[in-house]
Amino acid sequence: PDTAVSQQTQKINEQIAAGWKEYGIKPSGLATDGEWCRRVFLDVIGRIPTTGELEEFLKSRDKQKRTKLVQKLIFDEEYTEEYARNWTTLWTNILIGRSGGTERRTLINRGGMQKYLRDSFARNKPYDQMVHELITAKGTTKPGADTFNGAVNFLIMKVNEEKASLATAASAKIFMGVQVQCTQCHNHPFNSWKQRKFWEFNSFLRQTRALRRYKSGTRDVEFAEL
């Protein structure tokens, strides 16, 4: 495992260095321990270190203290709640937007989306499994409802518009890092996607429909279902 991580790190560093070279960028100098500590706290748990946490790190003479701090922020029970809150918030905003679930006549249950993500992180679920679950999800949006599946909140507001092109574009952008919305009309001038490829990808998603479930005796939506 250590060898695999080292190889991955080396590959990432090579790609970053290639980007610097391509754009003629001179990288900044190495971060000090204090700068590095602040950045790691922000990246992993979404806040800066307390004075005590920073001083403890700076006083340490352990050559592996950076590695150990990352492991502590990810795995130590002291930071479990903050880690879950930070990454649940980040991924909720990525998947359904900062206002997802608050729009007028929305079908999204923001709490349901957050519960799915929180449970996934708690189980250390692999990324590929999460992606598969999000784009193939069936069930209802609201926690406590029969057949609840929080993953459906990702697509619930993206599949009912014409031909589910929004679902196609969002899935490609979020999970593959590719902007493909233009290819629904013509071949893309800047990446390898062609118009035919867009509609081949879309053919899976456009088979899905979101159904509204109303509160008894009203026209108020209680939850939605895929």
JOWO-V815439 format. One record per residue. N is the residue number from 1. RES is the residue in three letters. PSI is psi as a letter, one per 20 degrees, with the letter a starting at -180 (* if undefined). Layout:
((N RES PSI) (N RES PSI))
//
This chain:
((1 PRO h) (2 ASP h) (3 THR g) (4 ALA g) (5 VAL g) (6 SER g) (7 GLN g) (8 GLN g) (9 THR g) (10 GLN g) (11 LYS g) (12 ILE g) (13 ASN h) (14 GLU g) (15 GLN g) (16 ILE g) (17 ALA h) (18 ALA h) (19 GLY g) (20 TRP g) (21 LYS g) (22 GLU h) (23 TYR j) (24 GLY k) (25 ILE p) (26 LYS o) (27 PRO q) (28 SER r) (29 GLY r) (30 LEU q) (31 ALA q) (32 THR r) (33 ASP g) (34 GLY g) (35 GLU g) (36 TRP g) (37 CYS g) (38 ARG g) (39 ARG h) (40 VAL g) (41 PHE g) (42 LEU g) (43 ASP g) (44 VAL g) (45 ILE j) (46 GLY j) (47 ARG r) (48 ILE q) (49 PRO q) (50 THR r) (51 THR g) (52 GLY g) (53 GLU g) (54 LEU g) (55 GLU h) (56 GLU g) (57 PHE g) (58 LEU h) (59 LYS h) (60 SER p) (61 ARG j) (62 ASP p) (63 LYS i) (64 GLN j) (65 LYS h) (66 ARG g) (67 THR g) (68 LYS h) (69 LEU g) (70 VAL g) (71 GLN h) (72 LYS g) (73 LEU h) (74 ILE g) (75 PHE h) (76 ASP p) (77 GLU h) (78 GLU h) (79 TYR j) (80 THR g) (81 GLU g) (82 GLU h) (83 TYR g) (84 ALA g) (85 ARG g) (86 ASN g) (87 TRP h) (88 THR g) (89 THR g) (90 LEU g) (91 TRP h) (92 THR g) (93 ASN h) (94 ILE g) (95 LEU h) (96 ILE j) (97 GLY r) (98 ARG h) (99 SER j) (100 GLY p) (101 GLY i) (102 THR i) (103 GLU q) (104 ARG p) (105 ARG k) (106 THR q) (107 LEU i) (108 ILE p) (109 ASN o) (110 ARG h) (111 GLY h) (112 GLY h) (113 MET g) (114 GLN h) (115 LYS g) (116 TYR g) (117 LEU g) (118 ARG g) (119 ASP h) (120 SER g) (121 PHE h) (122 ALA h) (123 ARG j) (124 ASN l) (125 LYS p) (126 PRO q) (127 TYR g) (128 ASP h) (129 GLN g) (130 MET g) (131 VAL g) (132 HIS g) (133 GLU h) (134 LEU h) (135 ILE i) (136 THR j) (137 ALA q) (138 LYS q) (139 GLY a) (140 THR q) (141 THR h) (142 LYS p) (143 PRO p) (144 GLY i) (145 ALA q) (146 ASP q) (147 THR k) (148 PHE p) (149 ASN o) (150 GLY h) (151 ALA h) (152 VAL i) (153 ASN i) (154 PHE g) (155 LEU i) (156 ILE h) (157 MET j) (158 LYS i) (159 VAL i) (160 ASN i) (161 GLU r) (162 GLU p) (163 LYS j) (164 ALA k) (165 SER h) (166 LEU g) (167 ALA h) (168 THR g) (169 ALA g) (170 ALA g) (171 SER g) (172 ALA g) (173 LYS g) (174 ILE g) (175 PHE i) (176 MET i) (177 GLY k) (178 VAL p) (179 GLN o) (180 VAL j) (181 GLN h) (182 CYS h) (183 THR i) (184 GLN i) (185 CYS h) (186 HIS r) (187 ASN q) (188 HIS p) (189 PRO i) (190 PHE i) (191 ASN r) (192 SER i) (193 TRP p) (194 LYS r) (195 GLN g) (196 ARG h) (197 LYS h) (198 PHE g) (199 TRP h) (200 GLU g) (201 PHE g) (202 ASN h) (203 SER h) (204 PHE g) (205 LEU h) (206 ARG i) (207 GLN i) (208 THR p) (209 ARG q) (210 ALA p) (211 LEU p) (212 ARG p) (213 ARG o) (214 TYR q) (215 LYS p) (216 SER p) (217 GLY j) (218 THR r) (219 ARG j) (220 ASP p) (221 VAL p) (222 GLU g) (223 PHE r) (224 ALA r) (225 GLU q) (226 LEU *))
//
